[in-house]
Amino acid sequence: MKRCSVLVALVLSLSLPAWAHFGMLIPSRPVIAQADPKTVELSLSFSHPMEGVGMDMAKPKACGVLAGSAREDLTPGLRPASVMGKAAWSAAYTVKRPGVYIFHFEPEPYWEPAEDSFIVHYTKVVVPAFGEEEGWDREVGHPIEIVPLTRPFGLYAGNVFQGIVKQNGKPAPYAEVEIEFYNREGKAVPPTAYQVTQVVKADRNGVFTYAVPRAGWWSFAALAPADFKLKKDGKDKAVEIGGVIWVYFHAWQEK
C-alpha cells in the first residue's frame, strides 16, 4: 500500500505544472510619500513567490538604481539576508529628492538541474517618491526587459497591467510571460496547480495584458532562450533569460 501511494504521488507530481522561478526585488514601500521615512529597504532573492519556497542566491553580479538619467551602483552596499529560509541579499537607499526610482539587479547565473540549464533573471521595481511620476517607462537596458505601458504604481487590484517585452532593445513577438503573486502571508490557496503561475503571451508587437485579481505584489517575468551558452562541468548548457518587473496593486478603500 505504501509503495502504491508513493507511485500515485509521483504520477500526480509529474502531471502538474512545474513551479516557476522568479527574481524578487521587493522594496519596503511601493510609494514614498512626504511623511514616510526616506530610506527604502530592498530585499533581493530568487524564489517561488506563491508557494513560499526559496532558493539560495549568490551575491548579485550587479545592483543599481536609475533615476532620470542618473545611475548609481548599489552593489558595494549589498548585505547578506534571508528570504524564505534561503540565502538572499538586502540593500538600503536613501531618497533625497522627488523622482521615479527604478531599482534593478542582475544575478549570477543559477544552475537548475531539473531543466539542465542556467537561469538569469534581470529584475526591477519602480518606486515613485514625493509625488513625482515622470520617467516610469525608462529602460534599464537589460538584455530582456519588460517596459511598462501601464504606469507601474498607484494601481488598484482589478486594474489591467500592460507591458512590452523587449529583447536586445527590440520588441519580442509572442514572448511568454509568467505571472505570480507574492504570497507573503501564506494565506492565498490556489484552487489547482495551474493557478500558482499564470501564463500569457505577448502579441506580435511584444505587448501583453493581464488583469490583476487581488491586492499585493505581483511579478511579471518575460522568458526567452539566451543567444549564448554557459559551461557546466566542461559542457555547453542552455541559458534561460528573464526580464522581471514587480508591481504593487492596492486594495480599494472607502471611508
ABEGO torsion letter per residue (X at the ends): XAAAAAAAAAAAAAABBBBBBBBBBBBABABBBAABBABBBBBBBBBBAAAGBBBBBBBBABBBBBBEABBBBAAAABBBBBBGGBBBBBBBBBBABBEBBBBBBBBBBBBBAAAGBBBBBBBBBBBBBGGBABGAABBAGBABBBBBABBABGBBBGBBBBBBBBBGGBBBBGBBBBBBBBBAAGABBBABAAAABBBBBBBAAGBBBBBBABBEBBBBBBBBBBABBBBBGGBBBBBBBBBBBBBBBBBBBBX
